[in-house]
Each structure stands twice: as structure tokens, then as C-alpha cells.
Amino acid sequence: MSPEVVVCGAGVGGLATACALGRLGLRVLLVDKQPEIRPVAKGEVFQPGSLRVLRTWGVSDHLEKAGALRLDRLVARDQDGTARMALDYGLLPDGANWLLAHDYPAILRAFTEALPPSVEVLRGVVADGLVRGPAGRITGVRLKEGREVTTVEAPLVIAADGVSSRLRKSAGIEWDRREYRHRLVAMELTDAPGIDSDFSAYVTARGLRLRYPLPGRRIRLYAQVEPDELRAASPESVDRWAAALVRDTPALTPLEDRIREAVHRRQTLPVSRALAPRLTLPGLALVGDCGHIVHPMAAQGMNSAVADAACLAEVLDACGELTALSVDRALSAYGQRRHAALTLVGRTSHSAARMVTDLSWQGRLLGRRALRYTGANARIRYTVMHNMSGLGAHPLTPLDRLYQIGLLPDPRARQQPAWA
């Protein structure tokens, strides 16, 4: 195969890009260092904007057949379960008014099953570095399989190799990655009792607890912890921590037995945010976690990767024949459009995370006020939900920010936005 595009990384960003570009009829080579899909707790909820795209690619059909669950609300709750801010996705336009949840390996399989015939997949292959032409343009990639190193050339290389991307470093693109002061413990509760079909974030004195259902009577639960809180902890200490988790969040009491079982299979995940200063170089595009990462509180990371792929396919489809000149022109449009959109996504995700995870007294005061006043304001609540859904960006104004924390009364608080 002589590829027109080489996609490096078979997470959601890479698979989505291969799917989108393969549907244009392009010859795509997709490589990934992992020999097989691995279980990991990340990227499990699709927003409505992504679902519109996935329907056109045929991915959502595979997800539905695999039992993906529709969630109808995103809710911020007190520790006892009282809703403080509820985003009701049923208010969004028909056909785009729900979230879809499944575990990450099932999502990767759904993308893989939807890949067009023009996509070739090679696993167990490391994208080791970029190849440049005489003028410095990126013209290919070095691939390493075991001890064997080969060079594959193509008009376009896609870096989708994750947060610690070798290709981003090889391209010389540095970014300012900012770590949050906490980590998230991820647990999968099995054979769990039924819960509401929503994405619920609990605001507690010890930070965020996040839960949503998965197919097969499973529940994903995240809990905020200090960076070293459970490091090298004994089984007895972990049991005490699980008991305190339930005690501090009474709404989770029906899940206590399952939490005590799942905590010993936990994953502890670092949490950070970053946006590369540029998403392209001549011959190269960054997609997904390679170019941007956000806090998972607002369920934006995986959805942003899908939007990257859709945007890239759109600009490449418009450029006609794939030449170095046409590709680089398309990449310039992709970089400008996505960087602007991702700046807003990063701001939205960071604001949502701070409302719940900041444990300083100032952070807790502002966070609780923002939840209370946003929850009571139909106009701002709808705007926030619409922005998070990926159906179109309507940034909040500085005046809206004052309404959000109750410093000014909003005369339009009972109305939906005029643009809606």
C-alpha cells in the first residue's frame, strides 16, 4: 500500500481521523504501538455534536448494537444527591438531545468496525519520528516494529499518539501542560443496582465524585484524591478510604458494597490541561490528546478529538487533489478553526472543573455560588449545555459571568437564549 495519509495512534482521535479520511476515498495507513486494544477508564461519553458526526460515519450504529446507553441529563449534585444544576439534554433539537455512554474499548472497537476498506491498520508498530524533505516539510514517518525500522512517505502525516506524543516532540512543538492539584481514582462497579440515566457530578467537602451508568449493569465512578493519597496504601487503608468516600457522599450509599469491591481494581489517573500553540506544520496535523487535553468533568476530551477529525476531513475534501501545496493550505484552515474552537472548549472545561474540584475556601464559595445561580438561570444553563454539546459555540459574556455568581440579577433568567 502506498498511503496518502499516515495516521499514528489508534485511540479515538486516530481512529476517528482514519474513518473520516477513509470515507473521502483516501488511502490511509493507521499504525498503533499497542498490539491490541487495552482496557482503560477514559473517554466514555459522547456529546450530541459528536453523535451527529458518528451517524454519518456509521460508528453510532456499531455503538448502539454493542449496547451503548443513552443518558438524558448532566447533573451537579450535593453529596446527598440533591440536584443543584441540571442540564436537560431533552431541550436540545430533536435528533441531538442525548449523551451516549460505553466503555473505551467498546468505543474503539466500534470505530474499528466502521473503518472504510481504504484504511489499513498495523498494530504493534511505533511511530518513532518524522521524516522531512529538503525544504523542511514533513514528508513521512519512521516506523519501528521490533528492531526493524522503516520509512513511510505520504503527503500528510497525522499525529494522534497521545499526551506524551513522540511526533509532537519530533516536530518541535512544545506546550504548557498544567497539572491540576488532584488526581482521579477511576472504578468500574459491576453487577450494580440501577441508577438514574444521567451523568452526575457530586460536590463534596473532599471534591468531585462523578458517576454514570455503563452497559451490562456497570457504573463508572471517579473520585477526586490528593496526588499521593492512595500511593502504596495497604488494603486496610484502601478499605477505610472507600468507607470514607461513601460516608462523605451519602448519595452513593446504595453502591457501597460495589465500591468496596471495585476500589481494589482502581486506576489512579493524573489530570491536566493543555493546548498546543499550533496544531499543524507543513505536512503534519495534531489530532486529539496529542494537541489538546482537558479535565474530564465536562465530558469534552473525546468529543473534541471527533471534531478534529471531522474538521480535517472537511478541509481536505475541499482542497481537491492531494498535493503538498493543497494539503498545507487545508492544514492552515484546520489549524485556525480548531485552535479557536479548542480555546473555548478548554475554558469551558476548566471553569466546570474549578466549580467542583477547587477545595480552597474561595474556590468552594465561588463554585457553590456558580452552581446555584447557573442552575436557576434557564438562559445561561441552556447556553452552557449547548456549548458543551458541540452543536455550536455561544460564549458567555463578561456580564453573563456576573449573573453566574449572583453579583447581578439577570432580567432574562427565565428565558431561553434568543438564538435558541
Secondary structure by P-SEA (a helix, b strand, c coil): ccccbbbccccaaaaaaaaaaaaaccbbbbbbccccbbbbbccccccaaaaaaaaaaaaaaaaaaabbbbbcbbbbbccccccccccccccccccccbbbbbcaaaaaaaaaaaccccbbbbccccccbbbbcccccccbbbbbcccbbbbbbccbbbcccccccaaaaaaccccccccccbbbbbbbbcccccccccbbbbbccccbbbbbbccccbbbbbbbbcccccccccaaaaaaaaaaaaaaccccccaaaaaaaaccbbbbbbbbcccccccccccbbbccccccccccccccaaaaaaaaaaaaaaaaaaaccccaaaaaaaaaaaaaaaaaaaaaaaaaaaaaaaacccccaaaaaaaaaaaaaaaacaaaaaaaaaaaaccccccccaaaaaaaaccccccccccccccc
